[in-house]
Amino acid sequence: MSQCVLTWDAGFIMSNIAGNLKNVAKTTMSVGVEWLKTKKRGLQGINIVIADFVELEDFCQTVIRLNYR
């Protein structure tokens, strides 16, 4: 099982106090999508994929392609 959870420390929160979650997701979603592209589906692979702001990057298409591998 794999899980990726973005957890901010106090320094990040203080330096981005006027920011929002979607802006942070814009910088991290590309890393997640690239990671997904290296995975396969099934018992030894990915089973469930969830994310906030799935409209960012190529997330939905990447998950759909994962189902055909």
mmCIF file of the N, C-alpha and C atoms, coordinates in Angstrom:
data_MODEL
# 
_entry.id   MODEL 
# 
loop_
_atom_site.group_PDB 
_atom_site.id 
_atom_site.type_symbol 
_atom_site.label_atom_id 
_atom_site.label_alt_id 
_atom_site.label_comp_id 
_atom_site.label_asym_id 
_atom_site.label_entity_id 
_atom_site.label_seq_id 
_atom_site.pdbx_PDB_ins_code 
_atom_site.Cartn_x 
_atom_site.Cartn_y 
_atom_site.Cartn_z 
_atom_site.occupancy 
_atom_site.B_iso_or_equiv 
_atom_site.pdbx_formal_charge 
_atom_site.auth_seq_id 
_atom_site.auth_comp_id 
_atom_site.auth_asym_id 
_atom_site.auth_atom_id 
_atom_site.pdbx_PDB_model_num 
ATOM 1   N N  . MET A 1 1  ? 0.847  -1.169 0.000   1.00 0.00 ? 1  MET A N  1 
ATOM 2   C CA . MET A 1 1  ? 0.000  0.000  0.000   1.00 0.00 ? 1  MET A CA 1 
ATOM 3   C C  . MET A 1 1  ? 0.896  1.237  0.000   1.00 0.00 ? 1  MET A C  1 
ATOM 4   N N  . SER A 1 2  ? 0.488  2.227  -0.742  1.00 0.00 ? 2  SER A N  1 
ATOM 5   C CA . SER A 1 2  ? 1.211  3.495  -0.803  1.00 0.00 ? 2  SER A CA 1 
ATOM 6   C C  . SER A 1 2  ? 0.252  4.634  -0.526  1.00 0.00 ? 2  SER A C  1 
ATOM 7   N N  . GLN A 1 3  ? 0.763  5.658  0.114   1.00 0.00 ? 3  GLN A N  1 
ATOM 8   C CA . GLN A 1 3  ? -0.039 6.843  0.385   1.00 0.00 ? 3  GLN A CA 1 
ATOM 9   C C  . GLN A 1 3  ? 0.882  8.049  0.371   1.00 0.00 ? 3  GLN A C  1 
ATOM 10  N N  . CYS A 1 4  ? 0.411  9.103  -0.226  1.00 0.00 ? 4  CYS A N  1 
ATOM 11  C CA . CYS A 1 4  ? 1.170  10.344 -0.249  1.00 0.00 ? 4  CYS A CA 1 
ATOM 12  C C  . CYS A 1 4  ? 0.301  11.427 0.395   1.00 0.00 ? 4  CYS A C  1 
ATOM 13  N N  . VAL A 1 5  ? 0.758  11.944 1.505   1.00 0.00 ? 5  VAL A N  1 
ATOM 14  C CA . VAL A 1 5  ? 0.020  12.976 2.215   1.00 0.00 ? 5  VAL A CA 1 
ATOM 15  C C  . VAL A 1 5  ? 0.935  14.181 2.364   1.00 0.00 ? 5  VAL A C  1 
ATOM 16  N N  . LEU A 1 6  ? 0.454  15.312 1.923   1.00 0.00 ? 6  LEU A N  1 
ATOM 17  C CA . LEU A 1 6  ? 1.224  16.546 2.046   1.00 0.00 ? 6  LEU A CA 1 
ATOM 18  C C  . LEU A 1 6  ? 1.006  17.133 3.435   1.00 0.00 ? 6  LEU A C  1 
ATOM 19  N N  . THR A 1 7  ? 2.082  17.200 4.216   1.00 0.00 ? 7  THR A N  1 
ATOM 20  C CA . THR A 1 7  ? 2.003  17.743 5.568   1.00 0.00 ? 7  THR A CA 1 
ATOM 21  C C  . THR A 1 7  ? 2.971  18.910 5.674   1.00 0.00 ? 7  THR A C  1 
ATOM 22  N N  . TRP A 1 8  ? 2.460  20.050 6.039   1.00 0.00 ? 8  TRP A N  1 
ATOM 23  C CA . TRP A 1 8  ? 3.284  21.248 6.119   1.00 0.00 ? 8  TRP A CA 1 
ATOM 24  C C  . TRP A 1 8  ? 3.858  21.416 7.511   1.00 0.00 ? 8  TRP A C  1 
ATOM 25  N N  . ASP A 1 9  ? 5.056  21.969 7.545   1.00 0.00 ? 9  ASP A N  1 
ATOM 26  C CA . ASP A 1 9  ? 5.630  22.319 8.840   1.00 0.00 ? 9  ASP A CA 1 
ATOM 27  C C  . ASP A 1 9  ? 5.324  23.794 9.124   1.00 0.00 ? 9  ASP A C  1 
ATOM 28  N N  . ALA A 1 10 ? 5.659  24.230 10.329  1.00 0.00 ? 10 ALA A N  1 
ATOM 29  C CA . ALA A 1 10 ? 5.339  25.593 10.749  1.00 0.00 ? 10 ALA A CA 1 
ATOM 30  C C  . ALA A 1 10 ? 5.993  26.636 9.848   1.00 0.00 ? 10 ALA A C  1 
ATOM 31  N N  . GLY A 1 11 ? 7.228  26.383 9.405   1.00 0.00 ? 11 GLY A N  1 
ATOM 32  C CA . GLY A 1 11 ? 7.920  27.330 8.531   1.00 0.00 ? 11 GLY A CA 1 
ATOM 33  C C  . GLY A 1 11 ? 7.202  27.517 7.208   1.00 0.00 ? 11 GLY A C  1 
ATOM 34  N N  . PHE A 1 12 ? 6.735  26.401 6.628   1.00 0.00 ? 12 PHE A N  1 
ATOM 35  C CA . PHE A 1 12 ? 6.003  26.491 5.364   1.00 0.00 ? 12 PHE A CA 1 
ATOM 36  C C  . PHE A 1 12 ? 4.699  27.263 5.551   1.00 0.00 ? 12 PHE A C  1 
ATOM 37  N N  . ILE A 1 13 ? 3.989  26.961 6.609   1.00 0.00 ? 13 ILE A N  1 
ATOM 38  C CA . ILE A 1 13 ? 2.717  27.643 6.869   1.00 0.00 ? 13 ILE A CA 1 
ATOM 39  C C  . ILE A 1 13 ? 2.933  29.140 7.038   1.00 0.00 ? 13 ILE A C  1 
ATOM 40  N N  . MET A 1 14 ? 3.930  29.520 7.802   1.00 0.00 ? 14 MET A N  1 
ATOM 41  C CA . MET A 1 14 ? 4.181  30.944 8.045   1.00 0.00 ? 14 MET A CA 1 
ATOM 42  C C  . MET A 1 14 ? 4.626  31.668 6.779   1.00 0.00 ? 14 MET A C  1 
ATOM 43  N N  . SER A 1 15 ? 5.392  31.005 5.918   1.00 0.00 ? 15 SER A N  1 
ATOM 44  C CA . SER A 1 15 ? 5.851  31.678 4.698   1.00 0.00 ? 15 SER A CA 1 
ATOM 45  C C  . SER A 1 15 ? 4.790  31.679 3.605   1.00 0.00 ? 15 SER A C  1 
ATOM 46  N N  . ASN A 1 16 ? 3.707  30.922 3.792   1.00 0.00 ? 16 ASN A N  1 
ATOM 47  C CA . ASN A 1 16 ? 2.630  30.863 2.805   1.00 0.00 ? 16 ASN A CA 1 
ATOM 48  C C  . ASN A 1 16 ? 1.283  31.181 3.440   1.00 0.00 ? 16 ASN A C  1 
ATOM 49  N N  . ILE A 1 17 ? 1.294  32.016 4.448   1.00 0.00 ? 17 ILE A N  1 
ATOM 50  C CA . ILE A 1 17 ? 0.094  32.296 5.233   1.00 0.00 ? 17 ILE A CA 1 
ATOM 51  C C  . ILE A 1 17 ? -1.045 32.865 4.373   1.00 0.00 ? 17 ILE A C  1 
ATOM 52  N N  . ALA A 1 18 ? -0.712 33.571 3.324   1.00 0.00 ? 18 ALA A N  1 
ATOM 53  C CA . ALA A 1 18 ? -1.749 34.144 2.459   1.00 0.00 ? 18 ALA A CA 1 
ATOM 54  C C  . ALA A 1 18 ? -2.058 33.244 1.263   1.00 0.00 ? 18 ALA A C  1 
ATOM 55  N N  . GLY A 1 19 ? -1.427 32.094 1.187   1.00 0.00 ? 19 GLY A N  1 
ATOM 56  C CA . GLY A 1 19 ? -1.635 31.177 0.066   1.00 0.00 ? 19 GLY A CA 1 
ATOM 57  C C  . GLY A 1 19 ? -2.871 30.322 0.272   1.00 0.00 ? 19 GLY A C  1 
ATOM 58  N N  . ASN A 1 20 ? -3.041 29.355 -0.618  1.00 0.00 ? 20 ASN A N  1 
ATOM 59  C CA . ASN A 1 20 ? -4.151 28.429 -0.475  1.00 0.00 ? 20 ASN A CA 1 
ATOM 60  C C  . ASN A 1 20 ? -3.728 27.041 -0.955  1.00 0.00 ? 20 ASN A C  1 
ATOM 61  N N  . LEU A 1 21 ? -4.531 26.059 -0.632  1.00 0.00 ? 21 LEU A N  1 
ATOM 62  C CA . LEU A 1 21 ? -4.199 24.670 -0.926  1.00 0.00 ? 21 LEU A CA 1 
ATOM 63  C C  . LEU A 1 21 ? -4.040 24.413 -2.420  1.00 0.00 ? 21 LEU A C  1 
ATOM 64  N N  . LYS A 1 22 ? -4.857 25.043 -3.237  1.00 0.00 ? 22 LYS A N  1 
ATOM 65  C CA . LYS A 1 22 ? -4.778 24.806 -4.674  1.00 0.00 ? 22 LYS A CA 1 
ATOM 66  C C  . LYS A 1 22 ? -3.436 25.285 -5.236  1.00 0.00 ? 22 LYS A C  1 
ATOM 67  N N  . ASN A 1 23 ? -2.924 26.401 -4.749  1.00 0.00 ? 23 ASN A N  1 
ATOM 68  C CA . ASN A 1 23 ? -1.622 26.874 -5.222  1.00 0.00 ? 23 ASN A CA 1 
ATOM 69  C C  . ASN A 1 23 ? -0.515 25.894 -4.862  1.00 0.00 ? 23 ASN A C  1 
ATOM 70  N N  . VAL A 1 24 ? -0.589 25.313 -3.683  1.00 0.00 ? 24 VAL A N  1 
ATOM 71  C CA . VAL A 1 24 ? 0.402  24.311 -3.289  1.00 0.00 ? 24 VAL A CA 1 
ATOM 72  C C  . VAL A 1 24 ? 0.248  23.063 -4.154  1.00 0.00 ? 24 VAL A C  1 
ATOM 73  N N  . ALA A 1 25 ? -0.978 22.660 -4.403  1.00 0.00 ? 25 ALA A N  1 
ATOM 74  C CA . ALA A 1 25 ? -1.218 21.472 -5.231  1.00 0.00 ? 25 ALA A CA 1 
ATOM 75  C C  . ALA A 1 25 ? -0.659 21.652 -6.637  1.00 0.00 ? 25 ALA A C  1 
ATOM 76  N N  . LYS A 1 26 ? -0.685 22.862 -7.150  1.00 0.00 ? 26 LYS A N  1 
ATOM 77  C CA . LYS A 1 26 ? -0.133 23.112 -8.484  1.00 0.00 ? 26 LYS A CA 1 
ATOM 78  C C  . LYS A 1 26 ? 1.345  22.756 -8.549  1.00 0.00 ? 26 LYS A C  1 
ATOM 79  N N  . THR A 1 27 ? 2.054  22.948 -7.461  1.00 0.00 ? 27 THR A N  1 
ATOM 80  C CA . THR A 1 27 ? 3.488  22.657 -7.466  1.00 0.00 ? 27 THR A CA 1 
ATOM 81  C C  . THR A 1 27 ? 3.792  21.201 -7.159  1.00 0.00 ? 27 THR A C  1 
ATOM 82  N N  . THR A 1 28 ? 2.845  20.488 -6.564  1.00 0.00 ? 28 THR A N  1 
ATOM 83  C CA . THR A 1 28 ? 3.113  19.101 -6.189  1.00 0.00 ? 28 THR A CA 1 
ATOM 84  C C  . THR A 1 28 ? 2.434  18.061 -7.074  1.00 0.00 ? 28 THR A C  1 
ATOM 85  N N  . MET A 1 29 ? 1.374  18.446 -7.773  1.00 0.00 ? 29 MET A N  1 
ATOM 86  C CA . MET A 1 29 ? 0.622  17.480 -8.582  1.00 0.00 ? 29 MET A CA 1 
ATOM 87  C C  . MET A 1 29 ? 1.478  16.872 -9.689  1.00 0.00 ? 29 MET A C  1 
ATOM 88  N N  . SER A 1 30 ? 2.361  17.641 -10.279 1.00 0.00 ? 30 SER A N  1 
ATOM 89  C CA . SER A 1 30 ? 3.190  17.105 -11.360 1.00 0.00 ? 30 SER A CA 1 
ATOM 90  C C  . SER A 1 30 ? 4.081  15.974 -10.860 1.00 0.00 ? 30 SER A C  1 
ATOM 91  N N  . VAL A 1 31 ? 4.582  16.089 -9.648  1.00 0.00 ? 31 VAL A N  1 
ATOM 92  C CA . VAL A 1 31 ? 5.405  15.023 -9.068  1.00 0.00 ? 31 VAL A CA 1 
ATOM 93  C C  . VAL A 1 31 ? 4.559  13.764 -8.869  1.00 0.00 ? 31 VAL A C  1 
ATOM 94  N N  . GLY A 1 32 ? 3.358  13.939 -8.372  1.00 0.00 ? 32 GLY A N  1 
ATOM 95  C CA . GLY A 1 32 ? 2.460  12.803 -8.169  1.00 0.00 ? 32 GLY A CA 1 
ATOM 96  C C  . GLY A 1 32 ? 2.075  12.118 -9.459  1.00 0.00 ? 32 GLY A C  1 
ATOM 97  N N  . VAL A 1 33 ? 1.812  12.894 -10.489 1.00 0.00 ? 33 VAL A N  1 
ATOM 98  C CA . VAL A 1 33 ? 1.453  12.326 -11.794 1.00 0.00 ? 33 VAL A CA 1 
ATOM 99  C C  . VAL A 1 33 ? 2.631  11.547 -12.373 1.00 0.00 ? 33 VAL A C  1 
ATOM 100 N N  . GLU A 1 34 ? 3.818  12.084 -12.270 1.00 0.00 ? 34 GLU A N  1 
ATOM 101 C CA . GLU A 1 34 ? 4.996  11.364 -12.779 1.00 0.00 ? 34 GLU A CA 1 
ATOM 102 C C  . GLU A 1 34 ? 5.214  10.064 -12.012 1.00 0.00 ? 34 GLU A C  1 
ATOM 103 N N  . TRP A 1 35 ? 4.969  10.073 -10.715 1.00 0.00 ? 35 TRP A N  1 
ATOM 104 C CA . TRP A 1 35 ? 5.078  8.867  -9.906  1.00 0.00 ? 35 TRP A CA 1 
ATOM 105 C C  . TRP A 1 35 ? 4.059  7.833  -10.362 1.00 0.00 ? 35 TRP A C  1 
ATOM 106 N N  . LEU A 1 36 ? 2.809  8.269  -10.599 1.00 0.00 ? 36 LEU A N  1 
ATOM 107 C CA . LEU A 1 36 ? 1.763  7.353  -11.052 1.00 0.00 ? 36 LEU A CA 1 
ATOM 108 C C  . LEU A 1 36 ? 2.115  6.706  -12.384 1.00 0.00 ? 36 LEU A C  1 
ATOM 109 N N  . LYS A 1 37 ? 2.763  7.443  -13.246 1.00 0.00 ? 37 LYS A N  1 
ATOM 110 C CA . LYS A 1 37 ? 3.122  6.913  -14.567 1.00 0.00 ? 37 LYS A CA 1 
ATOM 111 C C  . LYS A 1 37 ? 4.086  5.737  -14.473 1.00 0.00 ? 37 LYS A C  1 
ATOM 112 N N  . THR A 1 38 ? 4.759  5.577  -13.345 1.00 0.00 ? 38 THR A N  1 
ATOM 113 C CA . THR A 1 38 ? 5.706  4.476  -13.184 1.00 0.00 ? 38 THR A CA 1 
ATOM 114 C C  . THR A 1 38 ? 5.059  3.247  -12.552 1.00 0.00 ? 38 THR A C  1 
ATOM 115 N N  . LYS A 1 39 ? 3.790  3.333  -12.196 1.00 0.00 ? 39 LYS A N  1 
ATOM 116 C CA . LYS A 1 39 ? 3.114  2.253  -11.474 1.00 0.00 ? 39 LYS A CA 1 
ATOM 117 C C  . LYS A 1 39 ? 2.260  1.397  -12.394 1.00 0.00 ? 39 LYS A C  1 
ATOM 118 N N  . LYS A 1 40 ? 1.818  0.251  -11.869 1.00 0.00 ? 40 LYS A N  1 
ATOM 119 C CA . LYS A 1 40 ? 0.902  -0.631 -12.578 1.00 0.00 ? 40 LYS A CA 1 
ATOM 120 C C  . LYS A 1 40 ? -0.301 -0.886 -11.680 1.00 0.00 ? 40 LYS A C  1 
ATOM 121 N N  . ARG A 1 41 ? -1.340 -1.449 -12.227 1.00 0.00 ? 41 ARG A N  1 
ATOM 122 C CA . ARG A 1 41 ? -2.540 -1.746 -11.444 1.00 0.00 ? 41 ARG A CA 1 
ATOM 123 C C  . ARG A 1 41 ? -2.472 -3.187 -10.950 1.00 0.00 ? 41 ARG A C  1 
ATOM 124 N N  . GLY A 1 42 ? -3.325 -3.533 -10.031 1.00 0.00 ? 42 GLY A N  1 
ATOM 125 C CA . GLY A 1 42 ? -3.439 -4.922 -9.595  1.00 0.00 ? 42 GLY A CA 1 
ATOM 126 C C  . GLY A 1 42 ? -2.910 -5.172 -8.200  1.00 0.00 ? 42 GLY A C  1 
ATOM 127 N N  . LEU A 1 43 ? -2.779 -6.460 -7.877  1.00 0.00 ? 43 LEU A N  1 
ATOM 128 C CA . LEU A 1 43 ? -2.402 -6.867 -6.525  1.00 0.00 ? 43 LEU A CA 1 
ATOM 129 C C  . LEU A 1 43 ? -1.062 -6.305 -6.075  1.00 0.00 ? 43 LEU A C  1 
ATOM 130 N N  . GLN A 1 44 ? -0.100 -6.252 -6.947  1.00 0.00 ? 44 GLN A N  1 
ATOM 131 C CA . GLN A 1 44 ? 1.215  -5.725 -6.581  1.00 0.00 ? 44 GLN A CA 1 
ATOM 132 C C  . GLN A 1 44 ? 1.393  -4.280 -7.025  1.00 0.00 ? 44 GLN A C  1 
ATOM 133 N N  . GLY A 1 45 ? 0.309  -3.652 -7.432  1.00 0.00 ? 45 GLY A N  1 
ATOM 134 C CA . GLY A 1 45 ? 0.381  -2.279 -7.921  1.00 0.00 ? 45 GLY A CA 1 
ATOM 135 C C  . GLY A 1 45 ? -0.594 -1.357 -7.217  1.00 0.00 ? 45 GLY A C  1 
ATOM 136 N N  . ILE A 1 46 ? -1.088 -0.409 -7.966  1.00 0.00 ? 46 ILE A N  1 
ATOM 137 C CA . ILE A 1 46 ? -2.006 0.611  -7.452  1.00 0.00 ? 46 ILE A CA 1 
ATOM 138 C C  . ILE A 1 46 ? -3.436 0.088  -7.518  1.00 0.00 ? 46 ILE A C  1 
ATOM 139 N N  . ASN A 1 47 ? -4.198 0.329  -6.469  1.00 0.00 ? 47 ASN A N  1 
ATOM 140 C CA . ASN A 1 47 ? -5.588 -0.092 -6.429  1.00 0.00 ? 47 ASN A CA 1 
ATOM 141 C C  . ASN A 1 47 ? -6.521 1.112  -6.425  1.00 0.00 ? 47 ASN A C  1 
ATOM 142 N N  . ILE A 1 48 ? -6.293 2.051  -5.543  1.00 0.00 ? 48 ILE A N  1 
ATOM 143 C CA . ILE A 1 48 ? -7.143 3.233  -5.408  1.00 0.00 ? 48 ILE A CA 1 
ATOM 144 C C  . ILE A 1 48 ? -6.260 4.469  -5.462  1.00 0.00 ? 48 ILE A C  1 
ATOM 145 N N  . VAL A 1 49 ? -6.687 5.467  -6.231  1.00 0.00 ? 49 VAL A N  1 
ATOM 146 C CA . VAL A 1 49 ? -5.943 6.719  -6.343  1.00 0.00 ? 49 VAL A CA 1 
ATOM 147 C C  . VAL A 1 49 ? -6.905 7.864  -6.047  1.00 0.00 ? 49 VAL A C  1 
ATOM 148 N N  . ILE A 1 50 ? -6.547 8.703  -5.090  1.00 0.00 ? 50 ILE A N  1 
ATOM 149 C CA . ILE A 1 50 ? -7.366 9.868  -4.782  1.00 0.00 ? 50 ILE A CA 1 
ATOM 150 C C  . ILE A 1 50 ? -6.474 11.101 -4.755  1.00 0.00 ? 50 ILE A C  1 
ATOM 151 N N  . ALA A 1 51 ? -7.056 12.229 -5.062  1.00 0.00 ? 51 ALA A N  1 
ATOM 152 C CA . ALA A 1 51 ? -6.304 13.482 -5.036  1.00 0.00 ? 51 ALA A CA 1 
ATOM 153 C C  . ALA A 1 51 ? -7.280 14.646 -4.999  1.00 0.00 ? 51 ALA A C  1 
ATOM 154 N N  . ASP A 1 52 ? -6.815 15.738 -4.467  1.00 0.00 ? 52 ASP A N  1 
ATOM 155 C CA . ASP A 1 52 ? -7.557 16.995 -4.561  1.00 0.00 ? 52 ASP A CA 1 
ATOM 156 C C  . ASP A 1 52 ? -7.155 17.673 -5.857  1.00 0.00 ? 52 ASP A C  1 
ATOM 157 N N  . PHE A 1 53 ? -8.027 18.456 -6.417  1.00 0.00 ? 53 PHE A N  1 
ATOM 158 C CA . PHE A 1 53 ? -7.748 19.259 -7.611  1.00 0.00 ? 53 PHE A CA 1 
ATOM 159 C C  . PHE A 1 53 ? -7.303 18.385 -8.784  1.00 0.00 ? 53 PHE A C  1 
ATOM 160 N N  . VAL A 1 54 ? -8.105 17.378 -9.101  1.00 0.00 ? 54 VAL A N  1 
ATOM 161 C CA . VAL A 1 54 ? -7.747 16.429 -10.160 1.00 0.00 ? 54 VAL A CA 1 
ATOM 162 C C  . VAL A 1 54 ? -7.701 17.083 -11.543 1.00 0.00 ? 54 VAL A C  1 
ATOM 163 N N  . GLU A 1 55 ? -8.203 18.296 -11.655 1.00 0.00 ? 55 GLU A N  1 
ATOM 164 C CA . GLU A 1 55 ? -8.157 18.987 -12.942 1.00 0.00 ? 55 GLU A CA 1 
ATOM 165 C C  . GLU A 1 55 ? -6.754 19.506 -13.267 1.00 0.00 ? 55 GLU A C  1 
ATOM 166 N N  . LEU A 1 56 ? -5.879 19.489 -12.282 1.00 0.00 ? 56 LEU A N  1 
ATOM 167 C CA . LEU A 1 56 ? -4.510 19.952 -12.502 1.00 0.00 ? 56 LEU A CA 1 
ATOM 168 C C  . LEU A 1 56 ? -3.695 18.866 -13.207 1.00 0.00 ? 56 LEU A C  1 
ATOM 169 N N  . GLU A 1 57 ? -2.732 19.300 -13.982 1.00 0.00 ? 57 GLU A N  1 
ATOM 170 C CA . GLU A 1 57 ? -1.837 18.383 -14.691 1.00 0.00 ? 57 GLU A CA 1 
ATOM 171 C C  . GLU A 1 57 ? -2.638 17.435 -15.569 1.00 0.00 ? 57 GLU A C  1 
ATOM 172 N N  . ASP A 1 58 ? -2.189 16.199 -15.648 1.00 0.00 ? 58 ASP A N  1 
ATOM 173 C CA . ASP A 1 58 ? -2.812 15.179 -16.487 1.00 0.00 ? 58 ASP A CA 1 
ATOM 174 C C  . ASP A 1 58 ? -3.292 14.036 -15.602 1.00 0.00 ? 58 ASP A C  1 
ATOM 175 N N  . PHE A 1 59 ? -3.770 14.376 -14.407 1.00 0.00 ? 59 PHE A N  1 
ATOM 176 C CA . PHE A 1 59 ? -4.094 13.373 -13.395 1.00 0.00 ? 59 PHE A CA 1 
ATOM 177 C C  . PHE A 1 59 ? -5.130 12.358 -13.881 1.00 0.00 ? 59 PHE A C  1 
ATOM 178 N N  . CYS A 1 60 ? -6.268 12.828 -14.344 1.00 0.00 ? 60 CYS A N  1 
ATOM 179 C CA . CYS A 1 60 ? -7.354 11.912 -14.728 1.00 0.00 ? 60 CYS A CA 1 
ATOM 180 C C  . CYS A 1 60 ? -6.924 10.978 -15.856 1.00 0.00 ? 60 CYS A C  1 
ATOM 181 N N  . GLN A 1 61 ? -6.307 11.509 -16.878 1.00 0.00 ? 61 GLN A N  1 
ATOM 182 C CA . GLN A 1 61 ? -5.854 10.671 -17.989 1.00 0.00 ? 61 GLN A CA 1 
ATOM 183 C C  . GLN A 1 61 ? -4.793 9.669  -17.531 1.00 0.00 ? 61 GLN A C  1 
ATOM 184 N N  . THR A 1 62 ? -3.941 10.061 -16.615 1.00 0.00 ? 62 THR A N  1 
ATOM 185 C CA . THR A 1 62 ? -2.916 9.157  -16.099 1.00 0.00 ? 62 THR A CA 1 
ATOM 186 C C  . THR A 1 62 ? -3.557 7.996  -15.355 1.00 0.00 ? 62 THR A C  1 
ATOM 187 N N  . VAL A 1 63 ? -4.566 8.266  -14.546 1.00 0.00 ? 63 VAL A N  1 
ATOM 188 C CA . VAL A 1 63 ? -5.266 7.208  -13.817 1.00 0.00 ? 63 VAL A CA 1 
ATOM 189 C C  . VAL A 1 63 ? -6.004 6.288  -14.788 1.00 0.00 ? 63 VAL A C  1 
ATOM 190 N N  . ILE A 1 64 ? -6.627 6.861  -15.794 1.00 0.00 ? 64 ILE A N  1 
ATOM 191 C CA . ILE A 1 64 ? -7.330 6.034  -16.787 1.00 0.00 ? 64 ILE A CA 1 
ATOM 192 C C  . ILE A 1 64 ? -6.348 5.125  -17.522 1.00 0.00 ? 64 ILE A C  1 
ATOM 193 N N  . ARG A 1 65 ? -5.200 5.675  -17.930 1.00 0.00 ? 65 ARG A N  1 
ATOM 194 C CA . ARG A 1 65 ? -4.188 4.864  -18.606 1.00 0.00 ? 65 ARG A CA 1 
ATOM 195 C C  . ARG A 1 65 ? -3.654 3.766  -17.684 1.00 0.00 ? 65 ARG A C  1 
ATOM 196 N N  . LEU A 1 66 ? -3.583 4.044  -16.413 1.00 0.00 ? 66 LEU A N  1 
ATOM 197 C CA . LEU A 1 66 ? -3.125 3.052  -15.439 1.00 0.00 ? 66 LEU A CA 1 
ATOM 198 C C  . LEU A 1 66 ? -4.024 1.819  -15.459 1.00 0.00 ? 66 LEU A C  1 
ATOM 199 N N  . ASN A 1 67 ? -5.306 1.994  -15.704 1.00 0.00 ? 67 ASN A N  1 
ATOM 200 C CA . ASN A 1 67 ? -6.235 0.879  -15.754 1.00 0.00 ? 67 ASN A CA 1 
ATOM 201 C C  . ASN A 1 67 ? -6.023 -0.033 -16.953 1.00 0.00 ? 67 ASN A C  1 
ATOM 202 N N  . TYR A 1 68 ? -5.304 0.427  -17.954 1.00 0.00 ? 68 TYR A N  1 
ATOM 203 C CA . TYR A 1 68 ? -5.063 -0.373 -19.153 1.00 0.00 ? 68 TYR A CA 1 
ATOM 204 C C  . TYR A 1 68 ? -3.693 -1.033 -19.142 1.00 0.00 ? 68 TYR A C  1 
ATOM 205 N N  . ARG A 1 69 ? -2.873 -0.783 -18.132 1.00 0.00 ? 69 ARG A N  1 
ATOM 206 C CA . ARG A 1 69 ? -1.549 -1.416 -18.053 1.00 0.00 ? 69 ARG A CA 1 
ATOM 207 C C  . ARG A 1 69 ? -1.636 -2.773 -17.436 1.00 0.00 ? 69 ARG A C  1 
# 
